[in-house]
């Protein structure tokens, strides 16, 4: 019985340069047009560019082992081939639809897949491009999404960092009496997970707690009655978030929330509270804020001025929040910038740095790849806290989705570790209008 044939689209390699190593049950076919499209992305200074350069290196190493046209075996497993649409058009012209315009890159890839299907009926096109998969279906080609890069099956299965635990009535009483309640692993919790203890006898009798380990007693949520830098939590998830943001023992914090949930404002308020020297909670020397530059036809280099001026359009939401926290005092804001207490950092130039004694906030992390997130986290030095914010339902990067973006990877990979904590914010608090818009539009 012949093996399957997997025809890889460009989007697969731009999502994961190691994708050829994840398919063991069939041969891999790379259309020649895919190589051309990869070449067009290799100079990009982001995760997509990194994947493009890496797959080119991988293919070059394979080329040294034999002819890619004739097929090179991958680790005593399937073979990898490079085939072109010209061959498909000349040898299998009668098989191709008359209206299949081969000047279109996607159609060239489809032509190779149709040729491969003639040779092997069990041919599957692997693509992250939804429209490409729709085209394949219309032409009778099997197609599937590239799922090897997914850390979770669906966005609804992403770890939320919170849980409800039904307990005996006396457990709630013991928790309030500071008698050291231990759950003994019966609820399958993760370190730094926030829980709501709910009485089995009276659902209205609850207590908010933080889980550390099966052996350690549950911790109480620190109640910042006066707020943090003037910001007071408005719901229990925000209480969890501020408790986590203010805990110096947890240097990696990830937050997911829809627009208006307060993640950026609370993260900045907590940062100022722990950076400004006049605060009683001062722990770090500077507050570094940034966000990924997701190009929409223009890159940061085309903007005039200094790096800070180039970053201004991208960081306007963060600056708006900072000015609000400072009572709209532009003089105070500029003073902190001039003194280096607040830094505006471009992620493009973070490679090679070692950042110590800092409170780092990276916004819009849902648009970052796993490679980019890793680059940032490996820059963290001693006595540094990093906060990663985002909304996985608002992804602008076409090569990742809710299950493959860097923020989801951090949440899932770090949830079992004591150095990390996560909270998912579910309620909008910006205004009634913003909450309604996020819900119905």
Steps between C-alpha positions, in 0.01 A plus 500: 500500500646835392555779749306821506630804315491828691526812284616788721382856444728800570303591812606175669871583482448863601318373809750227592836444334520154659170386345665241271609307811147457634357284218603134527219318314545642152736659251525879485472694174612864484379687191772714340282810542517452876878544487458827312248630753723399792787691339284815494467485880856414605605861570215571740617579854231302679395142570381452141838608365677273748290201388571583134876508560495182708306291247739614227790372712323171566435445130859587417621237748267244339624599155848394604364148557347461156278649231187669631345446157551122528416494872706505821414269789434663837657305790425158348135603471306677224655661195496872419461620141501839324272508195392779266177606332661515154548125513140465614374716215705326230445140614153520649336785309182298445460456876511869583182710495492725191446811715789426739717809451857386567618861534337492843744361763231303684384344173857393416513316832160345431621388155786310661254345745272388213800343328594322822140380544520336157810310617367430849128527570571542873633856461434771758570873471623641832434872535437762766319706236125445536424615145759260363325213676165617356650505149633147546161375610339654192747311280456167679832518685529392862634777722567562866634768734851469637434388857846390618568855618189515715556498875125455571217358292268803519507849647245390760748250644767762581588497871306778680694515826182484710271225625199433723540239773196355679601424859342416832354794692759474776785531249388853417480578874847358557642711216360822649631393842855469358520132590711404200267332252675245274317348200731196459486480120134411468421780252795471254613861547811681376740716704376858549151407382221705655197315630158577640420273793126438491309332781313186393223587746469869417616615152498862619765421760830542318860598548765613253835325531826432322638150454876438530549123527342187645709535816469876554193662657283718281596866498271796547469766232680817605239771534634834381229710663644827373562351159825477306615840373141614546347206308257278691382159373136485390451123481659186637714434191649847536571424867680185390693694236620774735599245763712323238645819353612621842662170601876525445533122540319447168721655228295379202139615476268449203161666465225442246196723477271663250507872430420705809567224752765712672808284432716781361394763753551269800833373368627856456367610840674205666817581311503863611426393856811281501733729303448860615731565794238686703288185524514276807509197265798611291687187382627574149704778340299555183180423316551375143198492272470373144283311257565310177500698178248326277564655156203606288704583189738731690782414735644697793798608292287720274392723787712813566673596823660317789412146604262640764329715235476204263335294773251772598218396259527139615520581870232770505256280701768436763594867519133594536474269801824630652388861469164409651675335796704818548194721505557613141816674618709507181791665684524209747476248216779670303711527814482125561592437135799739518626343823472149355244387759266420210651360179336457162667197345484361145488119504692503173819591688458293816712205383833487684385709794495386863239696692535503879318686781208585273125458472426413136158522335449358151155579360318332207698176544235304310666627181836347591634161399651247737845596368445869577366429849802278571735776386342742747483264798865403460595869541367507857777549757512497879227676697282558193128439462342462157131539429356370170161639397265421216166389362526178298175583323659809338793361300629702203791273408375280215747220578372422851163451668346450846667161543847573356591853611786569740281617787304174502829310496625689808176439689496127430875433533545693826180414685667215694785720624509701823676793333199573280136594544208570271157663523228520234285811536142446392318822582537837331535798734590788267143620452152369432540591132836319463367190677191486282702555181743220590206269561267566207725615215 
